[in-house]
């Protein structure tokens, strides 16, 4: 999958990397996607005391997944997206 970022989006991500908040473009994009997924799954996240624990646990999972990908241990994107969509739908029903 290819994603084209606007100049403003690219600049914002590069700024975050230069500020040391993220070590790479991939890490910054992962965080942005997590926030998007968070909002879909936890619309009242600021009212949920477990929210920040969940975010940290998710970040650790992403770090582990990045290491696995670097070792060539990857999953098919269509399967992963299907699983994520199913989780989002299940969360919406709750």
SULTATA-V630941 format. One record per backbone hydrogen bond with DSSP energy under -0.5 kcal/mol. CO is the residue of the C=O (numbers start at 1). NH is the residue of the N-H. Records with the same first field share a line. If there is no record, write none. Layout:
# SULTATA-V630941
CO: NH  NH
This chain:
# SULTATA-V630941
3: 5
6: 10
7: 11
8: 12
9: 13
10: 14
11: 15
12: 16
13: 17
14: 18
15: 19
16: 21  22
17: 20
24: 28
25: 29
26: 30
27: 31
28: 32
29: 33
30: 34
31: 35
32: 36
33: 37
34: 38
35: 39
36: 40
37: 41
38: 42
42: 45
44: 47  48
45: 48
47: 49
48: 51
50: 54
51: 55
52: 56
53: 57
54: 58
55: 59
56: 60
57: 61
58: 62
59: 63
60: 64
61: 65
62: 66
63: 67
64: 68
65: 69
66: 70
67: 71
68: 73
69: 72
72: 74
76: 80
77: 81
78: 82
79: 83
80: 84
81: 85
82: 86
83: 87
84: 88
85: 89
86: 90
87: 91
88: 92
89: 93
90: 94
